[in-house]
Amino acid sequence: MLGEALARLQEAIEGWRREYPRVKWERADDLHITLQFLGNVGPEQLPGLVAALGEIRVPRFSVNVTGFRRKGVLWAEVERNADLERLAEEVMGRSGVPRETRPYRPHVTVARPKEDVETPREGGTWGRCPVEGFHLYATSSAIAAVSRPRYRVVHRFD
């Protein structure tokens, strides 16, 4: 749960939804901080993945969600935090999935605009986000096109 950051982002998205109607805005129940994109995980791989991720001990901490950037998607920035980076690193290491070559940039995806669509240029400070665990999500582009929320929690790790 994103705490005060969720409420502020949700309020901003509702205003932007009216101001920028051609942008595909995320729903509040789809907002999350991505630790690692795992790609296609088959049903036969899921028990081992859940067991490996279940060994991670998650410390309680919080991060600050602030501003936003557009780089393909529009996203709210999450300030760098040693606890969050250690958690992301551990998820990446234990998942068994090849690491991305891009550096880890914690963020909350806010919208998925088309390249030629105008989007907001500035964002505020959204607030603190408590981290008390993490979730393994499943998604499908085909499902996401017709079903909401886009993401389904497969397993919760506390």
N, C-alpha and C positions, 0 to 999 in steps of 0.2 A: 504494500500500500504506500502511496506517495505522500500521505499526510497533507500538510498545508500546501505543498507544491502542487498536488493534484487539484485542489480546490481553485487555486489561482490559475493554473493552466487551463482547467476546464472552463472557467469564466472567460478567459481570453479567447479560447477556441470558439466559444459560442458567439462572441462579438465578431471574430474573424470570419466565421461561417457565413454571417450575413454580409459582411463587407467584401469577402472574396468567395463568392458562391461556386466558382469553377474549380476550386481547390478541393481535393479529397482529404478532409480532416479526419484525424483519428478520434475514435470515441473514448470517453473517459475510462471505460473498462478495458481498453486496449493499451493504455499508457503503462510503460515499464522501462526500466534501465536494462539494456542488453549487456550481458556478461560475455557471451560467446554465441555466435551463430553456428549451429551444428550441422546444418544441411539436412540431407535425407538420412533419416535413421529408421531402419526397418524394424518391424515388430519383434523380430528375433534378437535384435541388438538391445532393445529397451531394458530388459531385466538387468543385464550387465552394466549398462549406463547408469541406471537408477542406483544399483549397488555401489558403483564407484563414486558417484556424486554424494551418496548418503554418508560417506566417510568424512566429508568436509564438515568441520566445526565452524559455524558462522558466529563471529563476534557481533555484539550489538553496537551499532554506530549509526551516524547519519551523514548525509552529504547535502551540499547546497546545489539547488537547481537554479540556473541563472541564464539570462539572455537566450539567443538562439542563432543558428546558422543554417544556411541552405547549401547543401552539397548533394544534389540529387533529391534528397528528402529535406524537409524542414524539421529541425530538431532543436530541443532545448538542451543547452549544455549542462553537464554535471561537472562541478569542480573536481579536479584531481584530488584523490584522497588515498592515503596509503592502505587503509583497511579495504576499501573497494578494489583497489588494484591487486592486493594480495588475494582477495576472493576471486576476482576474474582470472588471475593467473592459476589458481588452484583448480578452478572449473576447467580451464583450457587444458591443463596438464592431465587431469583425471579423466576427461571425456574421451580421450583416445582419438579425437578428431584432429586432423592436421591443422596447425595454427595458421591463422590468416597472416598474410605478409604485411598488411597495413598495421600501424600502431593502434593499440586499444584507445578508443576515445569514448568514454562513458557519455551517454546521451539518452534523451527520451524523444522518440519519434513523435512529431506533432502532426505532420501532414505529408502527403505524397503528391506534390504538384507536378503537372506536366511542365516541361521546360519553358514553354511560351506563356505561362500563366503568372500574373503578378501575385506576389505574396508580401506579407508584412516585412518591413525592413528592420524593425527594432523590436526588442523584447525586454521585459523587465526582469526583476529578480523574483523568482517564483516561490522560493522558500526552501525549507529543510525537508529532506526525505529520509525517514527512519528506515534503516536496513536491519531486519530481524530474521532474515532467511532469504531463500531464493526459490524460484519455480522453474521447472522444466516445462516449456510450452511446446505445443504442436500447432502448426499452421499449414494451410494449403492455399495457394493463390486461387484455385478454383473455388474452394469453400469460402474464402475471404470475399470473393466477388458477390456472393449471394447471401452469405450468413454473417451475422454479427453476434458477439464479438469475433474479431479476426483470429484471436489466439485462444487456445483451450489449454488449461492447466492439466498436465499429465501427472506431475508429482510435485509436492511441496517439500522443501527441505528447510528445517528450522534449526 
